[in-house]
Amino acid sequence: MTRWYSNFLARFYWLVVIIITVCVAICAFIVFYLHGTPSFEDPIKGFEVRGTSLSKRLNAMREFQKQVGLTNGNYTYQPKQVGISRRKKRDIQQVQNFCYRISQDGSVQCPTVISLGATNDGDLFTKHSLQSVCKIHLALAKHPAYITESHHSLPHYMEQLFDTTCDDFTDSMVEQMKTLLTKCVPFYKDNQLDANCENGQCIAPGECNTNNTIYQIFHYLVDRNFLRENGKGTLKYTNLFTHTWLAKNMDFYRAYFDGQDFEIDGVMVMGLYMEGLKNDLFSEYLVSDIMLFGVALGLIFIVMFLYLKSLLIMFATLLNVAFSFIIAYFLYFVIFRFTFFPFLNIFAGLILIAVGADDVFVYFDIWHEMKRKMEGGKKRENEKKVGNDKREEDDKIMENGGIKNKKQMESKSELADTTDLYVNKGNLQENPNASIPNETNVQEIPDVQIDDTHLRLLIHNTLKHATLSIFVTSFTTAAAFFANFSSNIIATRCFGIFAGTCILVNFIFMVTWMPAIFIIVEKIDQNLLSGVKCCECWDRFLNGVQTLSRVVFTRLIPTLVIEAWFFWCILLSAVGIAGIILVFIIPKLNLPTSKEFQILPSSNPLEKYTILKLNFDFENTEQGERGQYVFIYWGILATDNGNWLDPDDNGTLQLDSTFNLYSLESRAWMVKFCKKLLQQDFIEESFANSTKCSLEVIDEYLSMNCSTQGAVQNCCGKRLPVNSTIFEYCFPRLALFGFQYVGSGLFDSSNNVPVYFMMVQTIQPFVPAFAETNNLFNKVNGFVENEVKSAPKGLNEGWVGGSFDFYSLQRSIAYGTYTTMGIAIAVAFIVMLLTSLNIFITVYAIVTITFGIAATVGVLVLLGWELNILESAIISLAVGFSIDFTIHYGVAYRLSHEAKRISKVTDSFHMIGSAVAMAAFTTFIAGAAIMPARILGYQRLGVFLMLVMTFSWIYATFFFQSLCRIIGPLGNVGSLLACCVKIKIDCEKEEVSTPVISIGFSQNTQPLPGENTSKHDETKNETTDTDKELAKKSTNETVSNIDVSVGSLPYNPSSKQETRNETSEDAPQRCSPNDRGKYHISEDKKLQRSKEHVSIVPVQHSQEDTLATSVDSNDSTHKSPNKHNEAKNEIPESVFRNNSITDSPSSQDERKNEISNKNISQISVGFEDNSKKE
């Protein structure tokens, strides 16, 4: 399939480019025409929980409340013939009264609130500070958006009380005002001074009741700590209330507060609230900060240009990112039928830029390596500097008869087989002090055009290895995103689906669009595209950068890992453990403590106000010191039949058709339940002692003497318990008297009671802390669920509700984040295991990414992050980003043909080290580029990307590679597919099918491109006495330098036996215990066999020889004598390809003499299977 696709790309690359461009254009037209661009008018839209048991209850409550009114609506608190409670009217008027004086719209929060504080954190209740407040008011009043007549402030109230102006304040006036406030504060604290004291209805002194001025000062204008502790306490914050014209709010903000501190004479604006301004700013910044994505893209492209030296590839990468986003947007709306696009999805754009660049680097490096090996016949610069004397000696041997046609061999080596990416780069010994081969001067790819045949092979080999590497990293990253779908938060779910789709679409373009672009680059003149030949200084600069890169990744970093592995293991393990402690123990990654979602940086005055407002009583009416209320409902099913991925679709209200309050059994159980509820320890004691169950009160009215005042006609003088008919008739008429008690019914248009609920006050004040609210909910919910189990039919569907929206969100974040990360790690484990096919490499990788994630999140904890929705979505990306680099190194280590751990580690650095570093660097640049953003989400994403790239690269490069250096698996250790080699032996027959070690001379040549090693010629080779003699002699000699390769020798027409490929590398066969006359040899013991089974025949290679990857003789010279036997026994895997060889008897004597020469520098070894074709 890969070869067919490679041939197709080589022939029709232009068609692929055209088809992709046209398809993207069509998809873009369809999706933008049908759905347009997304709108982010409400940035926190979708930050809600759906699908959990608690969220279903809260959703049912919201839908029910939409249909409930005092007298209007589908359901009412009072039946049709009963009027509205006067007390309720008064309560509503209380809420609206002060705001009516400030704001005509009656809003609880006045249109504009400006919080002021002293620059030196001093006391504002001084003459100088109060006059500064007046100056701020006058300065702001100059703007046309400011409405002067509506302003309210502490100096303004003092002007009214003392009938003076702000400029005429004296210190004595300030002291008098403070004395008055000190006198009145105890009454305010005891709720004896409220908004109804204006008409003398309160018991507070008269001077505290004047025009409600004192109440409004305490409730709205001064902070909660002022004079509250026995008349002590300084004034730290004060508010200035005013009106601004809504249409001019943005201009007003920009004039005084955008990016600047507004301060006059030691008093400055600390916080600001303007109706709707935060969302307007967010929408504006969301668009303007997108430009930073362009900056990130530009910086990445500069790096790509320096690395790739191709404008065309750089431009194609830009289109690749844009195409991926467009297609993902099309799939999201048109195919997946999503209707909601949260602003979190914009993050996918930056992530796509980083991932797309990373994949191009990997693809380019592999393409580069494949092309370099195809031109391997050209001398490398390092081969000119290493082993010149040895090479001259080898040449003399070759001239004497080892290989008669040297030029022929060189021409063959230029077309070396490049099927395997991870070839020998130097054979280091298992010695901590072993030297690293000098590869600083690896030769550049010559600017030589290759023909179509070899272009197809180049495409095939590049795709073969790049597709695997890119797919694994793309799949694990996408899986980390898709794991967000396990979250119960709408915005997080949508983000996970969209971001994961972007990554997978990017992968598809990486194996279609980018290969076609690389072919175009090969087809046209590189010099015209790259622009690197404009001047010699620029050319020298690029060469210097590349030389430095080689020094770092072929010498410096491998040396640091190999020589200092103990240091890296200890240091990075300690850092990872410290990160785990920071995240889970001290100080911990805490849940959010504020109900407000922060969308702008903390330095913005609009965000500062969300924190400062907690210092004022009017902002804490629902969050007072009294215990919060909980509700228990019957008659409403706790369901959510809406679209859980659309915050605008909450479904419809579902009522419990089995609910029946009128039956005698139901009423008796309800009274019993109510009494038991009021006796629970989580109920406020004063509340329990001052109230009754409403059904008890109704029974009292039903049994009341009809002559008693307040008795209701036809609903008095009844003998208890009354039957259901009487109760159904009287309940609506007596509901007014039971409204203020525990238990109330909701009435429909026919005065039936489809819903009944109880509202009770608990001992737990409203606090944003998760632990306290969780404890309260578990207690109340546990009690109710236990009781309704014994309820009669119709009452066993009761459930607990209340102000638990924020708690529901906290709980979903707390459990959802770690669940998402757990799923992502599990998927990463499976993918890594299937990719590396080695359990040990997989375990090392998981330990590495776990430590890397712990270190990253630990630093975020130190930076003060809380686990809110935004942070949860960002942190969930850690797994996808952390595993990419480790996968690259793991796959490189696994596929390396080296026999030693040090060699495998070094080989992995050579092949993928620079690409991994460039990927980390470009993603780090992308994160740094968006740090100046004015949206908090962008800033935090930038911080996260920089941290996760830093720790991921450090842990993958130094920790994972150090683990492989000391305990990395060798051979089949830990392998899931331990391959065996079949060798036929028939000891009962005179003709024995034996492996043949063919010995000849080579020049570090490589196999032919396109040669299919699984296809073998038919041959015949008879075992002779000379073979046996050579075998005995050769196995007793010490061979110091061995060049291991597979020889495919000419077909012998006289052969009567046909050989077949039993151990092809492309299609490995498992050992079968049922094969009689065969024995199995593992990779680690390939040559550990008795001598009578081996015949050694000197062979002359011909033009059709296929030469496999060889071990450099110069590297082999590092072997110590005591490693001789080990070196002989460890033959690379490529040796075990079955190859047909023949040899004429007339040439055996001549080659026997050549082999007996002890100065043999290189020996090529192969095996022959003379078994008959099955």
BELNORJO-V413018 format. One record per pair of residues at least 24 apart in sequence whose ideal C-beta (glycine too) atoms are under 6 Angstrom apart, sorted by the first residue. I is the first residue (numbers start at 1). J is the second residue. Records with the same first field share a line. If there is no record, write none. Layout:
I->J  J
This chain:
2->460  463  464
3->460
6->456  459  460
7->456
9->459  515
10->455  456  459
13->516  519
16->512  516
17->516
20->513
24->323  326
27->327  330
28->326
31->329  330  333  334
35->333
38->341
40->283  286  343
43->282  343  599
44->597
45->647
46->342  490  491  647
47->491  597  869
48->490
49->488  489  808  809  812
50->490  644
51->488  644
52->488
54->808
55->808
56->638  639  640
57->638  799  801
58->805
59->640  650
60->636  638
61->801
63->650  653
64->636  653
75->746  748
76->747
79->732  747  751
82->736
94->195
97->195
98->216
102->152  241
110->241
111->243  275
112->242  244  274
113->239  241  273
114->240  269  272
115->237  239  270  271  609  612
116->238  267
117->237  270
118->266
119->266  268
123->234  235
124->235  238
125->235
127->169  171  174
129->267
130->155
131->166
132->264  265  267
134->166
135->264
136->264
143->252  255
145->244  245  248  252
146->244
147->243
150->242  243
151->242
152->241
153->240
154->221  238
157->213  217
181->227
182->227  231
184->208  214
185->227
188->218
219->617  618
220->618
223->615
224->615  617
237->615
249->274  277
253->277
257->605
270->608  612
271->605  608  609  612
272->605  606  609
273->609
278->606
282->599
285->934  935
289->933  935  938
292->929  930  933
293->349  350
295->929
296->926  929
297->353
299->925  929
300->357  922  925
303->922
307->918
308->364
309->530  532
310->521  529  530
311->529
312->521  529
316->517
317->360
320->356  509  513
321->352  353  356
323->509
324->352  502  505  506  509
325->352
327->505
328->501  502  505
331->501
332->498
339->646
340->494  646
342->491  494
344->491  495  873
345->495  498
347->941
348->498  499  502
350->926
352->502
353->926
354->923  926
356->506
357->922
358->919
359->470  510
361->915  918  919
362->469  915
363->466  514
365->915
366->462  465  466
367->462  518
370->418  458  461  462
371->445  458
372->445
373->416  418
374->418
375->446
376->416  1006
377->410  413  414
380->443
381->441  443
382->438  439  441
386->1114
387->1114
394->1161
398->1001
402->1001
403->1001
408->1103
409->1005
413->1005  1006
415->1008  1009
416->1006  1007
417->1007  1008  1009  1011
418->461
421->465
422->895  896  911
423->1109
424->1109  1111
425->907  910
426->1115
427->903  1111  1115
428->902  903  906
429->1118
430->900
434->902
436->555  558  559
439->554
440->550  551
442->550
447->526
454->1009
457->1009  1010
467->511
470->510
472->831  835  887
473->884  887
474->503  507
475->831
476->828  831  880  883
477->503  880
478->503  504
479->827
480->824  879  880
483->820  823  824
484->820  876
486->819  820  823
487->816
488->812
489->812  869
490->647
492->873
495->873
549->914
553->909  913  914
554->910
558->906  909
561->961  962
562->902  965
565->962  965  966
568->958  959  962
569->962
572->959
575->855
576->851  854  855
579->854  855  858
580->854
582->858  861
583->857  858
589->861  867
590->866
591->770  810  814  867
592->866  868
593->768
595->806
598->936
599->936
600->936
601->936
623->766
625->765
627->684  761  762  763  764  765
628->762  766
629->759  761
630->762  780  802
631->757  759  801  802
632->758  784  798  800
633->757  799  801
634->659  756  795  798
635->659  754  755  756
636->755
638->799
655->754
656->797
658->794
659->794
660->794
661->753  756
662->724  727  728
663->724
664->721
665->792
666->792  795
667->695
669->791  792
670->695
671->695  696
673->787
674->742
682->762  763  779
683->760
684->761  763
687->761
691->741  742
692->741
693->742  743
694->738  741  743
695->743
697->738  741
698->734  738
701->734
770->810
773->807
813->867  872
817->872
820->876
821->879
824->879
825->879
828->879  883
835->891
836->890  894
837->975  976  977
838->894  969  974  975
839->974
840->969  974
841->890  894
844->960  963
845->886  890
848->886  955  959  960
849->882  883  886
851->955
852->882  951  952  955
853->878  882
855->951
856->947  948  951
859->947
870->937
874->940  941  944
878->948
881->948  952
882->952
885->916  952  953  956
886->956  960
888->912  916
889->956  960
893->964
897->1132
899->1130
901->965  968
905->961  964  965
920->949  953
923->949
924->949
971->1083  1084
972->1083
979->1068
980->1071  1080
981->1063  1081  1136
982->1062  1078
984->1077  1078  1171
985->1077
986->1077
993->1170  1171
994->1093  1095
995->1167
996->1095  1097  1168
997->1096  1165
998->1047  1099  1141  1166
999->1098  1155  1163
1000->1099  1101  1164
1001->1162
1002->1043  1162  1164
1004->1110
1005->1107
1007->1106  1107  1108
1008->1106
1011->1106
1013->1137
1014->1061  1064  1066
1016->1059  1061  1138  1140
1017->1051  1140
1018->1055  1058
1019->1051  1052  1055  1140  1142
1020->1052  1055  1056  1057
1021->1142  1168  1170
1023->1095
1026->1148
1027->1095  1097
1030->1096  1152
1031->1094  1095  1096
1034->1096
1035->1091
1038->1124
1041->1113  1116  1161
1042->1163
1043->1110  1162  1163  1164
1044->1111  1131  1132  1135  1165
1045->1107  1108  1110  1164
1046->1108  1134  1137  1139  1166
1047->1105  1139  1164  1166
1048->1106  1139
1049->1099  1141  1142
1050->1102  1104
1052->1142
1057->1170  1172
1058->1173
1059->1140  1169
1060->1173
1061->1138
1062->1138
1063->1136
1065->1137
1086->1131
1087->1129
1088->1129
1097->1143
1098->1151  1155
1099->1141  1143
1108->1134
1113->1161  1162
1138->1169
1139->1166
1141->1168
